[in-house]
């Protein structure tokens, strides 16, 4: 019979059903996976978290130094443990990592590190269980599986023509940490999502000689907080409202709170804010970009079309020769090798169901953390964790 891996270190806390050799396996030791494991444990269901790195919260440890949550401390906590008040309203990267470590300890979670799951299958005996193939020749069997490998899993850099000929420095935003290495250098940031916008502002404040940001689609920009009211609160309130109504209200609020930057190369979008959200494009929360663009510290330019040795060619024909290019061009979910054969992904490689719902034909398989909602990802992970745990506990009974 396939064996469950043994937990290591302080994470090997006693569980009421440790003898159960068919636990729920949670793949990924980030916020989503830990939240699900804690919610299951609270219901007396054994959950084993499999984390391919050597510590929980691996992706958070790798984020750039400046990063703070764009969601409030109150609405970013996971089930069963508040974030400490001393972390402040907008929690920094290092404090998020501390919280995840404390969360694991507080709930006595069973976390096994250094194990990467490479394939998920139905158990061959027709029992309805799930079988996981993992590193080290492991074959694991569980009553249910929760995939929580993360929205930002595998860095993606577009295959621009001539990219391999570029003689300057080209890196994905996942490798960016701080502005110091780029002091007195000409830097082009590609992509104006939240990551690209914040890195561009960070570079401008950190001493880069010139900072430009390549814009393919003009984003909606919102203040992180207006008169003490967080943008996240608005996101929570409007989620169930008609799209057209929110688009109109959003346009009015943006004109009041955000200056017109058209003269600086960043015009207002011609599509509605919430319409864009429904298509997967989250607004940029301002943490310095507006002032940087308004003062000329960051210059918006056209999208990147190609590379030619030391030159970056833009879509409008402009040719630039930056010292470094930082590609804030997103991530792939990278789920196809793991479970693409199960017919549970859509045409873009995203799960067809999430939270407490399993995909049709795959009962006992759950996903969390693969959406980027306007109401805040950590908040939605916490809600998903409770929904998944309730469903699994009910099925276990």
Backbone torsions as a table, in degrees:
resi	resn	phi	psi	omega
1	UNK	NA	137.2	178.5
2	UNK	-59.2	145.5	-177.2
3	UNK	-104.8	148.6	171.9
4	UNK	-77.2	145.5	176.0
5	UNK	-69.2	155.0	179.6
6	UNK	-92.2	133.2	177.9
7	UNK	-67.8	155.1	-177.2
8	UNK	-121.6	157.6	172.9
9	UNK	62.8	-151.7	-175.3
10	UNK	-71.5	-9.1	-179.3
11	UNK	-78.5	-6.2	-176.7
12	UNK	-84.3	54.5	-179.5
13	UNK	-72.7	149.8	-178.8
14	UNK	-68.1	138.9	177.3
15	UNK	-123.6	152.9	-175.9
16	UNK	-66.3	-27.5	-177.3
17	UNK	-121.5	42.0	-178.5
18	UNK	-58.5	-26.5	-177.6
19	UNK	-76.2	-10.2	-179.7
20	UNK	-68.8	118.9	-178.9
21	UNK	-92.2	11.7	175.8
22	UNK	-127.1	67.0	-178.5
23	UNK	-74.1	175.5	166.6
24	UNK	-87.4	124.7	177.9
25	UNK	-94.6	130.0	176.9
26	UNK	-111.8	119.4	-175.6
27	UNK	-97.4	107.5	179.4
28	UNK	120.2	123.9	-178.0
29	UNK	-103.4	36.6	173.0
30	UNK	-93.6	-168.2	-177.7
31	UNK	-56.0	-43.4	-178.5
32	UNK	-63.7	-46.6	-179.5
33	UNK	-66.5	-41.6	179.7
34	UNK	-66.3	-38.0	179.4
35	UNK	-63.8	-42.9	178.4
36	UNK	-63.9	-44.7	-179.2
37	UNK	-60.7	-41.8	179.6
38	UNK	-67.0	-39.9	179.9
39	UNK	-67.5	-37.1	176.2
40	UNK	-67.5	-45.2	-179.3
41	UNK	-60.2	-37.2	179.3
42	UNK	-63.9	-21.3	178.6
43	UNK	-101.6	13.1	176.5
44	UNK	76.9	18.1	179.4
45	UNK	-104.3	125.9	179.3
46	UNK	-69.4	127.6	177.3
47	UNK	-126.9	133.4	177.6
48	UNK	-115.8	119.4	179.0
49	UNK	-90.1	126.0	177.6
50	UNK	-106.2	117.3	-176.8
51	UNK	-122.1	124.9	-173.8
52	UNK	-73.1	-24.2	178.4
53	UNK	-86.9	-170.5	-176.5
54	UNK	-95.8	-0.2	-178.9
55	UNK	-150.1	158.8	174.8
56	UNK	-71.3	158.5	176.6
57	UNK	66.7	33.3	-173.8
58	UNK	-60.6	-42.8	-177.5
59	UNK	-66.1	-36.2	178.2
60	UNK	-66.9	-34.6	178.9
61	UNK	-64.0	-26.1	-176.3
62	UNK	-92.1	-1.5	-179.7
63	UNK	-72.6	162.4	-178.4
64	UNK	-66.6	154.5	-170.4
65	UNK	-60.3	-36.5	-173.6
66	UNK	-71.5	-17.5	-167.3
67	UNK	-59.3	131.5	167.8
68	UNK	-128.8	152.2	175.7
69	UNK	-59.7	143.6	173.1
70	UNK	-90.8	0.4	177.9
71	UNK	-112.8	153.5	-173.9
72	UNK	-71.9	157.7	178.1
73	UNK	-56.2	-42.8	-177.5
74	UNK	-60.2	-42.1	-175.8
75	UNK	-96.7	16.2	177.5
76	UNK	-116.0	-3.1	-179.6
77	UNK	-74.7	150.9	178.7
78	UNK	-94.7	165.0	-175.2
79	UNK	-57.5	129.9	171.4
80	UNK	90.9	2.4	178.6
81	UNK	-160.0	117.5	176.6
82	UNK	-73.8	155.0	170.8
83	UNK	-80.0	137.7	-178.6
84	UNK	-60.4	142.7	179.6
85	UNK	-59.9	-30.8	-177.4
86	UNK	-65.2	-15.9	178.1
87	UNK	-70.1	-14.7	-178.2
88	UNK	84.7	174.1	-176.8
89	UNK	-69.8	-40.7	-179.2
90	UNK	-109.9	102.5	-169.2
91	UNK	-74.9	132.6	-179.6
92	UNK	-79.3	165.3	-177.2
93	UNK	-55.1	-49.2	-176.0
94	UNK	-64.4	-35.3	178.5
95	UNK	-72.7	-31.0	173.3
96	UNK	-61.8	-43.6	178.9
97	UNK	-62.7	-44.6	178.0
98	UNK	-59.5	-40.8	-180.0
99	UNK	-63.5	-43.3	179.9
100	UNK	-64.5	-38.1	176.5
101	UNK	-64.9	-45.6	179.5
102	UNK	-65.1	-37.3	-179.8
103	UNK	-61.4	-44.0	178.5
104	UNK	-60.8	-44.6	-179.8
105	UNK	-69.0	-44.6	-176.2
106	UNK	-59.4	-40.9	-177.8
107	UNK	-92.0	-0.7	179.8
108	UNK	59.3	44.3	-174.2
109	UNK	-73.9	146.0	179.7
110	UNK	-91.9	96.3	-176.0
111	UNK	-113.0	127.9	176.6
112	UNK	-113.3	115.7	-177.4
113	UNK	-95.7	164.0	178.1
114	UNK	74.0	19.9	179.7
115	UNK	-123.2	119.0	178.1
116	UNK	-109.9	124.2	176.3
117	UNK	-82.0	128.2	-176.2
118	UNK	-107.3	-16.2	-179.6
119	UNK	-160.3	142.3	176.5
120	UNK	-119.2	129.9	179.5
121	UNK	-137.5	161.7	167.1
122	UNK	-68.9	141.9	174.7
123	UNK	-60.1	136.3	-172.2
124	UNK	-70.5	-11.0	-175.7
125	UNK	-88.3	4.4	177.2
126	UNK	75.8	13.9	-177.6
127	UNK	-76.6	-15.6	-174.9
128	UNK	92.8	-5.6	176.4
129	UNK	-72.2	172.3	177.4
130	UNK	-114.8	146.5	180.0
131	UNK	-120.4	129.8	-178.9
132	UNK	-113.7	133.1	172.3
133	UNK	-101.2	128.4	-174.8
134	UNK	-136.0	171.7	-179.0
135	UNK	-60.4	156.3	-179.3
136	UNK	76.8	16.5	179.7
137	UNK	74.9	14.1	-178.6
138	UNK	-72.6	139.9	169.7
139	UNK	-127.6	112.7	-172.1
140	UNK	-112.3	150.4	-177.4
141	UNK	-128.7	129.2	-179.0
142	UNK	-137.8	159.1	178.9
143	UNK	-74.9	-25.1	178.2
144	UNK	-154.0	161.1	179.1
145	UNK	-133.6	134.4	174.2
146	UNK	-116.7	119.8	-179.9
147	UNK	-93.8	116.9	-178.0
148	UNK	-135.2	47.1	-175.0
149	UNK	-80.3	-8.1	168.5
150	UNK	106.9	146.1	177.4
151	UNK	-68.0	-38.8	179.6
152	UNK	-104.2	81.4	-173.4
153	UNK	-96.9	-59.5	-174.8
154	UNK	-120.4	115.4	-179.2
155	UNK	-55.3	138.7	-178.4
156	UNK	-121.1	123.4	171.8
157	UNK	-114.8	123.7	-179.3
158	UNK	-56.8	150.1	179.6
159	UNK	-86.0	68.0	-179.4
160	UNK	-63.7	141.2	174.4
161	UNK	-56.5	132.9	178.6
162	UNK	78.1	5.7	-177.4
163	UNK	-55.5	-40.4	-176.5
164	UNK	-71.2	-12.6	-179.9
165	UNK	-90.7	-8.0	-173.7
166	UNK	-63.8	127.0	-176.0
167	UNK	-92.3	-9.2	175.9
168	UNK	-85.3	-168.9	178.9
169	UNK	-89.6	128.0	177.8
170	UNK	-126.9	122.9	179.4
171	UNK	-144.5	155.4	174.0
172	UNK	-79.8	152.8	179.7
173	UNK	-58.8	-23.3	178.5
174	UNK	-62.0	-21.6	-179.5
175	UNK	-96.2	-4.2	179.4
176	UNK	-79.5	135.3	179.4
177	UNK	-121.0	-47.4	-173.7
178	UNK	-155.3	162.5	-175.7
179	UNK	-79.9	-14.4	-173.7
180	UNK	-51.8	-44.4	-179.2
181	UNK	-65.2	-11.5	-175.7
182	UNK	-110.4	12.2	177.5
183	UNK	-59.9	135.1	178.9
184	UNK	62.8	23.3	177.3
185	UNK	-118.2	155.5	177.8
186	UNK	-90.3	117.8	-174.1
187	UNK	-123.1	135.4	172.8
188	UNK	-110.3	120.7	173.8
189	UNK	-97.6	128.6	-178.3
190	UNK	-106.5	115.9	179.8
191	UNK	111.8	129.2	-175.2
192	UNK	-120.5	42.2	165.9
193	UNK	-79.1	-169.0	-178.2
194	UNK	-60.9	-40.0	-179.3
195	UNK	-66.4	-50.2	-179.3
196	UNK	-61.4	-41.7	-180.0
197	UNK	-63.0	-42.1	-177.9
198	UNK	-72.2	-37.6	177.8
199	UNK	-65.7	-40.4	178.6
200	UNK	-60.9	-44.7	178.1
201	UNK	-64.5	-38.8	179.6
202	UNK	-62.9	-43.6	179.1
203	UNK	-63.6	-43.2	-179.2
204	UNK	-62.9	-41.4	179.3
205	UNK	-74.4	-23.3	-173.9
206	UNK	-94.4	6.0	171.4
207	UNK	104.7	8.8	174.3
208	UNK	-62.9	142.9	-176.6
209	UNK	-71.0	-30.5	178.7
210	UNK	-155.0	136.4	179.5
211	UNK	-130.4	123.5	173.3
212	UNK	-122.0	151.8	179.2
213	UNK	-128.1	121.9	-177.6
214	UNK	-82.4	126.4	-173.2
215	UNK	-116.4	117.0	174.2
216	UNK	-87.9	-47.3	178.0
217	UNK	-127.7	124.9	-178.7
218	UNK	-61.8	126.9	-176.3
219	UNK	-87.9	161.7	164.7
220	UNK	-81.7	134.2	178.6
221	UNK	-115.9	131.0	178.2
222	UNK	-127.9	153.2	174.0
223	UNK	-73.1	139.1	177.5
224	UNK	-61.4	-33.1	179.0
225	UNK	-151.1	137.7	178.3
226	UNK	-126.1	117.1	-178.4
227	UNK	53.1	37.1	178.7
228	UNK	85.9	-6.8	-178.8
229	UNK	-93.7	114.1	-176.5
230	UNK	-72.8	144.6	177.0
231	UNK	-59.0	-31.1	179.5
232	UNK	-60.3	-38.3	179.9
233	UNK	-61.4	-41.0	176.5
234	UNK	-63.7	-41.6	178.7
235	UNK	-59.2	-38.8	178.9
236	UNK	-67.6	-41.8	-175.8
237	UNK	-68.7	-34.2	-171.9
238	UNK	-93.8	-2.6	-172.9
239	UNK	-57.7	-32.2	-176.2
240	UNK	-99.0	1.3	-177.8
241	UNK	-84.5	159.6	177.9
242	UNK	-59.3	140.6	-176.2
243	UNK	-58.6	-45.2	-176.2
244	UNK	-63.7	-36.8	178.7
245	UNK	-65.1	-44.5	-180.0
246	UNK	-67.3	-37.4	177.1
247	UNK	-58.7	-45.2	-179.2
248	UNK	-64.9	-46.8	-179.9
249	UNK	-63.4	-40.0	179.3
250	UNK	-62.8	-38.9	179.2
251	UNK	-62.9	-41.0	179.5
252	UNK	-65.2	-46.3	-178.5
253	UNK	-63.9	-39.1	-179.9
254	UNK	-65.5	-37.8	178.7
255	UNK	-67.1	-30.4	179.1
256	UNK	-77.3	-43.4	-169.2
257	UNK	-96.1	-23.7	-173.6
258	UNK	-119.1	126.2	-179.5
259	UNK	-68.6	157.2	177.0
260	UNK	-75.7	117.6	-177.2
261	UNK	-107.1	18.9	-177.5
262	UNK	-58.9	-39.1	-178.8
263	UNK	-66.1	-22.7	177.7
264	UNK	-94.4	5.2	176.4
265	UNK	97.2	12.5	-178.8
266	UNK	-131.9	77.8	-178.3
267	UNK	-70.0	167.1	176.4
268	UNK	-71.0	145.0	179.4
269	UNK	-63.9	152.0	178.6
270	UNK	-99.6	9.5	174.8
271	UNK	-122.2	155.4	-175.7
272	UNK	-67.8	149.3	-178.5
273	UNK	-60.4	-50.0	-175.8
274	UNK	-74.9	-30.3	173.7
275	UNK	-59.5	-40.1	178.9
276	UNK	-68.5	-39.0	177.9
277	UNK	-60.2	-43.3	-179.1
278	UNK	-63.7	-20.3	176.7
279	UNK	-92.3	2.1	176.6
280	UNK	100.2	6.0	-178.2
281	UNK	-103.5	107.2	-179.3
282	UNK	-81.3	139.5	177.8
283	UNK	-59.3	152.5	174.8
284	UNK	-81.1	122.5	175.7
285	UNK	-88.5	124.0	-172.6
286	UNK	-73.3	121.5	172.1
287	UNK	-131.3	40.2	177.4
288	UNK	130.0	-15.6	-175.8
289	UNK	-65.9	-43.2	-176.4
290	UNK	-56.7	-50.9	-179.6
291	UNK	-64.8	-37.7	-179.0
292	UNK	-65.1	-39.5	178.2
293	UNK	-72.7	-41.7	-177.4
294	UNK	-63.2	-35.7	-178.8
295	UNK	-89.5	-5.3	-179.5
296	UNK	86.7	4.1	178.7
297	UNK	-69.2	-27.9	173.8
298	UNK	-126.6	129.2	-177.6
299	UNK	-112.3	117.6	174.2
300	UNK	-69.7	138.9	176.2
301	UNK	-134.5	174.9	-178.4
302	UNK	-69.5	167.5	-179.7
303	UNK	-64.3	155.5	177.5
304	UNK	-76.1	132.5	177.7
305	UNK	-105.4	-40.2	-177.4
306	UNK	-166.1	173.7	176.2
307	UNK	-120.9	150.9	177.3
308	UNK	-145.7	86.5	-178.0
309	UNK	59.5	-110.1	-177.8
310	UNK	-88.1	7.1	-171.6
311	UNK	-116.4	140.8	171.8
312	UNK	-107.9	123.8	-179.7
313	UNK	-98.7	125.8	-179.0
314	UNK	-92.0	165.9	-176.4
315	UNK	-62.8	-25.6	179.0
316	UNK	-91.7	8.3	178.2
317	UNK	93.1	-9.9	178.7
318	UNK	-63.2	141.9	179.5
319	UNK	-117.1	125.9	-178.9
320	UNK	-118.6	154.0	176.4
321	UNK	-127.5	68.6	-179.7
322	UNK	-73.6	156.8	174.7
323	UNK	-74.8	-32.7	-177.3
324	UNK	-144.4	147.2	175.8
325	UNK	-123.5	123.7	177.4
326	UNK	-109.7	115.2	-174.9
327	UNK	-92.0	101.5	174.0
328	UNK	-93.9	63.8	-168.5
329	UNK	-108.6	18.4	171.1
330	UNK	91.2	-172.6	-174.7
331	UNK	-136.9	157.4	170.6
332	UNK	-99.0	146.0	177.2
333	UNK	-70.1	-30.0	176.3
334	UNK	57.5	41.1	-179.3
335	UNK	-92.5	-15.7	-174.4
336	UNK	-58.4	-46.8	179.5
337	UNK	-63.1	-29.4	-175.7
338	UNK	-76.4	-44.8	-174.4
339	UNK	-151.3	22.4	179.0
340	UNK	-60.6	-25.1	-178.8
341	UNK	-76.8	-6.9	-176.2
342	UNK	-92.4	-1.9	179.8
343	UNK	59.1	46.3	179.2
344	UNK	-120.7	10.8	179.6
345	UNK	-117.0	151.0	176.7
346	UNK	-86.6	-173.0	-175.9
347	UNK	-65.1	-17.2	179.0
348	UNK	-102.7	10.8	177.3
349	UNK	79.6	18.3	179.5
350	UNK	-102.6	150.4	178.5
351	UNK	-59.6	140.8	179.5
352	UNK	-80.1	-11.2	177.1
353	UNK	-142.7	154.2	177.8
354	UNK	-148.6	170.5	-179.7
355	UNK	68.5	-135.8	-175.6
356	UNK	-78.2	1.9	179.7
357	UNK	-104.3	134.3	172.8
358	UNK	-92.5	151.4	175.1
359	UNK	-61.1	150.4	177.1
360	UNK	-57.9	129.4	179.8
361	UNK	85.1	1.9	-179.7
362	UNK	-135.6	57.8	179.3
363	UNK	-61.6	139.3	-178.9
364	UNK	91.0	1.6	176.6
365	UNK	-111.2	124.5	-175.0
366	UNK	-129.6	157.0	179.7
367	UNK	-132.7	142.1	173.8
368	UNK	-145.2	145.3	177.1
369	UNK	87.9	16.1	-178.2
370	UNK	-108.3	13.5	172.0
371	UNK	-119.9	160.7	179.7
372	UNK	-127.1	72.9	-170.4
373	UNK	-74.1	154.0	179.4
374	UNK	-66.8	-19.8	-178.8
375	UNK	-84.9	-2.8	177.1
376	UNK	109.0	126.3	-175.5
377	UNK	-66.4	-43.5	-178.1
378	UNK	-65.5	-38.6	176.9
379	UNK	-60.8	-43.9	-178.8
380	UNK	-69.9	-34.2	175.5
381	UNK	-62.1	-40.5	179.0
382	UNK	-63.3	-42.2	178.3
383	UNK	-67.4	-42.1	177.3
384	UNK	-59.0	-40.7	-177.9
385	UNK	-59.4	-43.7	179.5
386	UNK	-66.4	-40.6	179.9
387	UNK	-65.1	-44.2	-179.9
388	UNK	-64.7	-45.0	-177.8
389	UNK	-62.6	-40.9	178.3
390	UNK	-62.0	-44.0	-178.4
391	UNK	-65.8	-44.7	-178.8
392	UNK	-66.5	-43.7	-179.7
393	UNK	-62.2	-39.0	178.4
394	UNK	-64.8	-43.5	179.1
395	UNK	-65.8	-34.6	-179.4
396	UNK	-67.6	-34.1	179.1
397	UNK	-70.9	NA	NA
